[in-house]
Each structure stands twice: as C-alpha cells, then as structure tokens.
Amino acid sequence: MPDQFDQTVVLNQLRYSGMLETVKIRRTGFPVRRLFQDFCCRYKVLMGAAVASDDPRGRCRELLQVYDSSGAEWQLGKTKVFLRESLEQRLEKQREVEVLKAAMIIQAHVLGFVARKQYRKLLQCIVVIQKNYRAFYWRRKFLLLRWAALTFQKHLRGQLARRTFSRLLEERRDEEEKERRRKEEVEEMERERWRLEEERLAKEVEETRRLEEVRRAEELEALAQLQAAAASSSGLLKEARSADVSEEETIRPHEASQVEEILRLEREIQALQRQKEQQELSLTEASLHRLQLLRDQELRRLEDEACKAAQQFLESLNFDEIDECVRNIESSLGVGEE
C-alpha cells in the first residue's frame, strides 16, 4: 500500500538491490568525507591548544594524529578528509563529551547568572522588607519614647504648675494681708489725723476764747483805769468817756457779730464731729472714704471761714486808736495832776 512502510519488504528490497553490499564496501573503505573547513569547524572543540597550525589541512592532520597516530583510519586528499567510521565515531563521541562540558560550563554560568540575578532581586526584596520593618520598629519605639517623654513632661509641668499656683496663691494672700494691714494703718493714721485735727481745732478755739477773754480783761482793766482817772478830772473824764463810749459803741456791735460767728463755727465743727462719730460704724469703706473727702472739704471751708472771721475781727480792732486814746487819757491825767 502506498505511504506505508513495511520493514521486511524494505529490507528485502535493499538486499536484492545490492545496497547492503555497497554499504559493507563503503565501511571497509573511507566512507566519511568532509572538507577541511567543515572538518575544522565541526571538530574545533577538540583542537584546543594541541593544534598550533594556521592551515586547515595542517590543523586536520594534527587533530587526526592525536586520535590515530598510525594514519590507518584516515587519509587527507586535496580538499577533503577521508575517515573510517570507527574514527568518526570516536571523534563524535569525544566531541559530544567536549560539547557537553562546554554546555555544562555555559549552563553553569547561565544558572549562576540567573541565580545571582534572583539572589540580587531577593536580596533587594529582603533589604526593602528589612528597611520597612526596621522603620516600623524604630518608629514604634520612637512613638513609645515620645509618648513616655510627653507623659513625663505632662506630669512634670503639672507639678511645676501646681507649685507655681501654690506660690502665687501664697503671694496673693500675703499681698492681700499686706494690703489689709496697709488699709488698717491708713485708717488708723486717718483716725489719728482726725483726732489731731480735732484737737488742733479745739486748741485753736480755746486759744481764741482765751485771747478773747484776755482782750476783754484788758479792755475792762483799761476801762477801770479810765474810770479811776475820770474821778480826778471830771471834764477830761467826761470827754474821754464820751469818746471811749462812742468808740466802744462803734466797736462792740462788730465784735459781738464776730464772736457770734466764731461760736457758730465751733458749734458746726462739734456737730460735724458728732455726726462723724455716729456714722463711722455704719458706713462702708467706699462711702466712708467719700464722706471723709466731703468732711475734709467742709472742714477746710469752715477753717477758712473761721480764719477769715478771726482775721476780720482782729482787723476790726483798731489798737492804734485805743493806744492813742489811752495816751491822751494818761496825758490829760498828768496835766490834771499838775
């Protein structure tokens, strides 16, 4: 049948056609025939350093002598190399060994390159993982340390703040105590000033009264002397008495008004002092301060009025005229005695 291979039939055909005998004849001769260039290219791996010739024919001869030094299994023609099948098999076997060695070396280098590449990639991945893990580890450690530091700072600042607050509170209490004592001292000084002022006013009033009494006593004494002198000289006494009486009548109403004004001012001062003593206990500090200011103003006003009244009273007393009148009386008395 066409397109089908029958081994028995094919073998019989080859035997009957004489092909097997032809093969046997070729085996007994040099069946392998290659060009010098092809032979050198195919078995170049077997030459190595043992073949030093540059000529392809010489290189082929040197290689064949290595494997068959007798030359029985090979022959060189003009362009080709003739080999027996046994020598070719040895060359092919040795070539396969060398190619396998070269392939193993190449494979080793390739596998080494691939392994190194994979190792570098794996190492890079490991480095990245280590970097990220170390970053995570140190970041977590840093966060823990920062949290611990913040907690410590918080407690320390709280302690310092409490100490500062206690110190400021103590200072504030001390300042309030000092302010209270200062106010008490000021109030005490104010009371003392009021007391001294009242004593001074009382002394001034007393001094004014005493001066008034002395003046009145002097006037009465002068009048008594005038009356005694008038007994010896009636004419001069009448004139002097008339002059003195007229002058006294002109002076006395004015003096009485001045004395009444002084007494009125004294009564007002005493009334203000009593009012101050009554209201000191019931007034608050602000109202007391305001009232003290008002009282100071009123006292200054009253003092000014009292000073003005006393000044006017003293100015109203014409001591020059009185002295002149006394001198006239004395001179008249001296003339009468003569």
C-alpha positions in Angstrom: 0.0 0.0 0.0 1.3 3.4 -0.8 2.5 5.7 2.0 3.1 2.8 4.3 6.5 1.4 5.5 7.0 -2.3 5.8 10.3 -3.1 7.4 10.6 -6.7 5.9 9.7 -5.6 2.4 12.1 -2.7 2.6 14.9 -4.9 3.9 14.4 -7.4 1.1 14.4 -4.7 -1.5 17.7 -3.3 -0.2 19.2 -6.8 -0.1 18.0 -7.6 -3.6 19.2 -4.3 -5.0 22.7 -4.8 -3.6 22.6 -1.8 -1.3 23.8 -3.8 1.7 26.9 -5.0 -0.1 27.5 -1.4 -1.1 27.3 -0.3 2.5 29.7 -3.0 3.5 32.2 -1.9 0.8 32.0 1.7 2.0 32.6 0.6 5.5 35.7 -1.2 4.6 37.0 2.0 2.9 36.7 5.6 4.0 33.0 6.4 4.0 33.2 9.7 5.8 34.4 12.5 3.6 34.5 16.1 4.7 36.0 19.3 3.5 38.9 20.7 5.5 37.0 23.8 6.5 33.9 21.8 7.5 36.0 19.3 9.5 37.8 22.2 11.3 34.5 23.9 12.1 32.9 20.7 13.4 35.8 19.4 15.5 37.1 22.8 16.6 36.2 22.0 20.2 38.7 19.0 20.1 41.6 21.0 18.8 42.3 23.4 21.7 45.9 24.3 22.4 47.3 21.0 20.9 46.8 22.3 17.4 49.0 25.2 16.6 48.9 25.3 12.8 47.0 28.0 10.9 46.5 26.0 7.8 43.2 24.0 7.7 44.9 20.9 6.2 47.7 21.0 8.8 45.1 21.5 11.7 43.2 18.5 10.4 46.4 16.4 10.2 47.4 17.4 13.8 44.0 16.6 15.2 43.8 13.2 13.5 47.3 12.3 14.6 46.2 12.9 18.2 43.4 10.2 17.8 45.2 7.9 15.3 48.9 8.3 15.1 49.3 5.4 12.6 47.1 7.0 10.0 45.3 3.8 9.2 41.9 5.2 9.7 42.2 8.5 8.0 43.6 10.0 4.8 43.9 13.5 3.5 43.0 14.4 0.0 43.4 17.7 -1.8 40.3 19.3 -0.4 38.7 16.6 1.8 39.4 14.4 4.8 38.6 10.7 4.5 37.8 8.9 7.7 36.7 5.5 8.7 33.5 5.1 10.6 35.2 4.0 13.8 37.4 7.1 13.9 34.4 9.3 13.2 32.5 7.7 16.0 35.4 8.3 18.4 35.6 11.9 17.2 31.9 12.4 17.5 31.9 10.8 21.0 34.7 13.0 22.1 33.0 16.0 20.5 29.8 15.2 22.4 31.8 15.0 25.6 33.5 18.3 25.0 30.3 20.0 23.8 28.6 18.6 26.9 31.4 20.0 29.1 31.1 23.4 27.3 27.3 23.2 27.6 27.6 22.4 31.3 30.0 25.3 31.7 27.6 27.6 29.8 24.7 26.2 31.7 26.6 26.8 35.0 27.4 30.4 34.0 23.8 30.9 32.9 22.4 29.3 36.0 24.9 31.3 38.1 23.8 34.5 36.4 20.2 33.6 36.9 20.8 32.6 40.4 22.8 35.8 41.1 20.0 37.8 39.5 17.4 36.1 41.6 19.6 36.5 44.6 20.1 40.2 44.0 16.3 40.5 43.5 15.6 38.5 46.6 18.3 40.5 48.5 16.7 43.7 47.3 13.3 42.5 48.4 14.8 41.4 51.8 16.5 44.8 52.1 13.2 46.5 51.4 11.4 44.3 53.9 14.1 44.9 56.5 14.1 48.6 55.8 10.3 48.8 56.2 10.4 46.5 59.3 13.2 48.5 60.9 11.4 51.7 60.0 8.2 50.4 61.6 10.1 49.0 64.6 12.1 52.3 65.2 9.0 54.4 64.5 7.0 52.4 67.1 9.9 52.7 69.5 10.2 56.4 68.8 6.4 56.8 69.3 6.6 54.9 72.6 9.6 57.1 73.7 7.8 60.3 72.7 4.6 59.2 74.5 6.7 58.4 77.6 8.5 61.8 77.3 5.2 63.6 76.8 3.7 61.8 79.8 6.8 62.7 81.9 6.7 66.3 80.7 2.9 66.5 81.4 3.4 65.3 85.0 6.5 67.5 85.5 4.7 70.6 84.0 1.6 69.8 86.1 3.8 69.6 89.2 5.6 72.8 88.4 2.2 74.5 87.6 0.8 73.3 90.9 3.9 74.6 92.7 3.7 77.9 90.8 0.0 78.2 91.6 0.6 77.5 95.3 3.4 80.1 95.3 1.2 82.7 93.5 -1.7 81.9 95.8 0.5 82.4 98.8 1.9 85.6 97.4 -1.6 86.8 96.6 -2.6 86.0 100.2 0.4 87.8 101.5 -0.3 90.8 99.3 -4.0 90.8 100.4 -2.8 90.6 104.0 -0.3 93.4 103.4 -3.0 95.5 101.7 -5.4 94.9 104.5 -2.8 95.9 107.1 -1.9 98.9 105.0 -5.5 99.9 104.8 -5.9 99.4 108.5 -2.7 101.5 109.0 -4.1 104.2 106.7 -7.4 104.1 108.5 -5.6 104.3 111.8 -3.5 107.2 110.5 -6.6 108.9 109.2 -8.3 108.5 112.6 -5.2 109.8 114.3 -5.1 112.7 111.8 -8.8 113.4 112.5 -8.1 113.3 116.2 -5.1 115.6 115.9 -7.1 117.9 113.7 -10.0 118.0 116.2 -7.5 118.6 119.0 -5.9 121.4 116.9 -9.2 122.9 116.2 -10.2 122.6 119.8 -6.9 124.2 120.8 -7.4 127.0 118.3 -10.9 127.6 119.6 -9.7 127.5 123.2 -6.8 129.8 122.3 -9.3 132.1 120.5 -11.5 132.1 123.6 -8.6 132.7 125.8 -7.4 135.6 123.7 -10.9 137.0 123.6 -11.1 136.8 127.4 -7.6 138.4 127.8 -8.6 141.1 125.4 -11.9 141.7 127.3 -10.0 141.6 130.6 -7.5 144.2 129.2 -10.4 146.3 127.9 -12.1 146.1 131.3 -8.9 146.9 133.0 -8.3 149.8 130.7 -11.9 151.0 131.3 -11.4 150.7 135.1 -8.2 152.8 134.8 -10.1 155.3 132.7 -12.9 155.4 135.3 -10.4 155.9 138.1 -8.7 158.6 136.2 -12.0 160.2 135.4 -12.8 160.6 139.1 -9.9 163.1 139.4 -10.7 165.0 136.3 -14.4 165.1 135.5 -14.1 167.3 132.5 -11.5 165.3 130.8 -13.1 162.1 132.0 -16.4 163.1 130.5 -14.7 163.9 127.2 -12.7 160.7 127.4 -15.6 158.7 128.5 -17.8 160.2 125.8 -15.1 159.4 123.2 -14.5 156.0 124.6 -18.2 155.2 124.8 -18.7 156.3 121.3 -15.8 154.3 120.1 -16.9 151.3 122.2 -20.4 151.6 120.8 -19.0 151.6 117.3 -16.7 148.6 118.0 -18.9 146.4 120.2 -21.6 145.5 117.7 -19.0 144.4 115.2 -17.1 142.5 117.9 -20.3 140.8 119.0 -21.1 139.7 115.5 -17.5 138.3 115.1 -17.8 136.4 118.4 -21.2 135.0 117.4 -19.7 133.9 114.0 -16.8 132.1 115.8 -19.2 130.4 118.2 -21.4 129.4 115.3 -18.4 127.8 113.5 -17.4 126.0 116.7 -20.9 124.6 117.1 -20.9 123.4 113.4 -17.5 121.8 113.9 -18.7 120.0 117.0 -21.9 118.9 115.2 -19.8 117.5 112.3 -17.6 115.7 114.7 -20.5 114.1 116.5 -22.1 113.2 113.1 -18.8 111.6 112.1 -18.6 109.5 115.3 -22.2 108.3 114.8 -21.8 107.3 111.2 -18.3 105.8 111.3 -19.6 102.4 112.4 -22.4 102.1 109.8 -20.7 103.3 106.7 -18.8 101.1 104.2 -15.3 101.7 103.2 -16.1 103.5 100.0 -18.8 105.7 101.5 -16.5 106.4 104.5 -13.8 107.5 102.1 -16.2 109.6 100.1 -17.6 111.1 103.3 -14.2 111.8 104.6 -13.4 113.7 101.5 -16.6 115.7 101.9 -15.8 116.3 105.6 -12.3 117.3 104.7 -13.7 119.8 102.2 -16.3 121.0 104.7 -13.7 121.3 107.5 -11.3 123.2 105.2 -14.2 125.5 104.3 -15.1 126.1 107.9 -11.5 126.6 108.9 -11.1 129.1 106.1 -14.3 130.9 107.2 -13.1 130.8 110.9 -9.7 132.2 109.8 -11.3 134.9 107.8 -13.7 135.8 110.6 -10.8 135.9 113.1 -8.8 138.0 110.7 -11.7 140.3 110.2 -12.2 140.5 113.9 -8.6 141.3 114.6 -8.5 143.8 111.8 -11.7 145.4 113.2 -9.9 146.0 116.4 -8.1 149.4 115.9 -5.4 149.1 118.5 -3.7 152.3 117.3 -6.8 154.3 118.2 -7.1 152.6 121.6 -3.4 153.2 122.3 -3.8 156.8 121.2 -6.9 157.2 123.4 -5.0 155.7 126.4 -2.1 158.0 125.8 -4.4 161.0 125.6 -6.1 160.0 128.8 -2.8 159.5 130.5 -1.5 162.8 129.2 -4.7 164.5 130.4 -4.4 162.9 133.8 -0.8 164.1 134.0 -1.9 167.6 133.2 -4.7 167.5 135.7 -2.4 166.4 138.5 0.0 169.2 137.7 
